[in-house]
């Protein structure tokens, strides 16, 4: 799958968008003709809010609510929020604070304090339409003319000098998003440890967001803040999975493996990503790839799959990194039928992707579906055949001949729509190798993204002369040999001349006394070169490590006798993985 493969921690800083109910940012913050006093004074003087006030003061939010900034506060009364409840929140706050967790990193602040306070002023009236407002913790909670987050009001629209106060008959529930839920489910510890990792690879970070924070005094020319709002940035979610499971404004279904399943999948994936010791960033690659490909393709955005969650009669689902378009499937994998990240009939028994869900959890931005059973078929996973098109610039490594100045030509041809071979040649393009003299010459081609310890059936696909010109007279077969190159674990390049022991369609040419492959000049010919397994991985590397040297092996006398031609037309190289299970 073609997802972001950059391992270095190049982080993009997020600026959280503001949800406004007036025209400009300043309108939210200016006091204008507000009431007297401030929110903190109003809360502290209300005996029915003493438990809520106790938490606000203990967490330092009394200073924020007494500042010049504008807030709307939804405060549960003592009937809904007892002294014991307040002490429990304060104890959580102090326990996290002792660990160095401040602001949004502190559980008590994020899940209780910020869950009851919104930036800006909001009021309601009898004719007010139902809406949602963004709280300081980023949650979007419902506001109607009689409830907040489904909890009834006991008083409304108390106007102060810096905002609006509502009181509630019940405290607002904190509903975690998918990313937050993973952190607290012991059955998903393996997923949590990977996604929340901040060291040594810095995939998860919490970034200060000054635009959403409450500014205080400027001391010695530096802005200080009464309240600091932060945003999370996770490179794995943003760059690799393309699924913002930590944001509130999207809706996802996420298939999550339990610890048991994670271990099973990791043990299958790890041998595939063994890089040689000279590869830059080797440790990072070997850490990330086996784990990211447990999760990749298991997240589904409801925007892209509007029927998701509404019916079990869904024909197919596209994951966030799925290759859905026919054109892309054909271009990347050589077949319209190969569709990694696109899952057919996910609810269909017995093998649908969603047919063995252990537990389903509703989150603020979607649904988690926990599973112990992997229902992903091989043609839906990241193990895909590798197609190296001969005409692609990145495929050609070099041309070689007897002398540097006598290299063979390597020319491009398009198959036209009126040709009988149109749509039989991949991408309707190919390249032709023509030696410059009678000596054996060849082309060295790159093979990208090869996995280690994985058996591949290798094919060289050749094209008849009439695919480029229906009147072509050069319709003889040709013979060619193949030598493979790859890296050993120490980073040393090794080579192997392909022989009949490799299981391919090799023939013995008595005239040249060599084992060669013979083309069929009357068809697009998929020639099986053999079955190969490489000790090192080159997946995601900029410089390919596996290469194939294809050299024409035809004697001049055979050319003169019109037995063979030295011209070789190559469509592509295919590496088709073999699956043992």
Steps between C-alpha positions, in 0.01 A plus 500: 500500500620844412484679834738747659831318558698787655642383831670819621296708743400787271201629692232734370364739759125513517300812556163401639214666319266709708125442507344845510148625549574859397679648203859544618747363751508828689123499538531190717746657737390860540282561801281768345178544701537187718375476860671582826780301667656191347423133462714393795325745732161381382592132549662552841203697634249231398464252788355240261830500311738462795623157396560614143677812633720281716631321190542820301710656774707186565591471132586869460213580266370767739765729350382429145135561588592828669698625199391736224441214256148386415371151590177311530489270804259210553525424872336195665325583825578327830200269452671365188861534609571409864786590727631143456483545122698823531765334714533217250566748218750694713684181595530407131628848425764486771611146405554604136664825607751301705591318178555833325171494308359849457229652286334259261743225599342503846205260507292703746537820301427342164215272603323724750608865509544554126192286436284767674660818361488644149682799358270783383155594624192292423143576597172325430140606443173317452541514123870402504581225251685192621873531445836369613777698664867425534619462856850583621598133476399494133179303549190609310202487738135566425325818611121537484264749665454257792811277518877490472651168386159348574500627861216732607565856614409622847582861401601669175655813354655651813695786347828609662772741401698229320249240389185298552418253780261207479429251778425133439294231672770246401867525411588463131636158411847480351492274195849406373584505133652190341856606576415580863308177548795287390709649780272364772405154374740233636413266213643758259827567683707398197320750278529768769873447553560544128271795426585695814873454470690827540848349542726407337325575168285801598188381320261648755530855627287753681549846352415831664226690314532873579196595289265304729679580827415775750770769504608659825768757572798582282804460721838623375364507147374142509132406492384290795173307496234456768388184328693303240307304240688229316441292189620149430696410191568139423712416197367144487139618479560800275765368265490121499139402567343816360237464776464786748374285785595772750278770345135564571373622165516171309322169544693174475448130546828351622573127513734452796699182572512377857839434659471133403437578134766774497763249611394251230513760224830649616666158492386457139606849393839537670696258274382692193676822604859396571719779358874466450728657756608783269150641446457847648225498763497119510379476859208736436393316186517161669301635793227683311418291194408170671273692736349759269389223265299343778290818509526641146183454300289433811349850530193609305379859465123530489534785251650254250263219605163670566315169552739391774307434820161528335464160337668163492430462129805704402662386180850630585699730728797718412757558773673833552801377302311285252567510128145504369524634146540250220772710337715496814455128559612419149789744509637397839428129509445395141141388544161658555416208730770586756360744752692534827301700751170429324294231671210317339181432699646568846198359687452187289547170683730324554802702384390863487730748667241587768358151564697415814499813715573436867371834628374826353550836675335831409742794510457873447639477146392154395503135597770259616456138397729270701590164355704190583457357151673628186262485204720689253564301183845503342383688191369773731818540705828680427664184356448590136671408178768744390472637148807673355394650169786503250404848377517662845808715559557356847508144361811551288827477689745484210579359157818305437694384200844379403625859496363811675442671169318199353203469735174351377204727431201507734200649319142569602191389304126557549242239400231682302126441549456336157771244572393140586724513807341815640417445870696175494827683570496659846440875475524447121867593518825308475871545431722334244860387557709498179869403529749724322713212370519122499631468854268408784357815648229575750305725730515520880152559644404601853246306705356708783335424834610137530423339837748277678439130567211498256486267201435675168422355160685722256375563146642695208217603269600536135312656211478400128626741235151538356380669824685810381448453128253256347716490186822417687715231339730442800288214633766255613548381860800596706692346787606678815660425831432649843740581784357622832670735746405573862654592836600263776447591867836683514401720206727326249362453150481137390396356166355184354471388139159337460510132406258212462534436876290811567186344358437732208425437132867477412631320193845389395638661185746256346637765264611730783524226766304718736177468696268765363137603472325488166238759399184426305483760219125448446365606839551705812707242680522472881823304542546342840860570600491306826413514868723712722526605862723785617659536846461878520214744446501806272141610565474879510865565416586771248773286349384153387718213613360219284594527134467277195752503216333380180744424222432379147678166427485449124792410270559694180464182294151442642406855404635449148303176468179678606463273802505772766495877531706702743217749558322452835175681580427516874165594646586463870643287778256341742579374848201298623511404870428142599288445808554194711178555699 
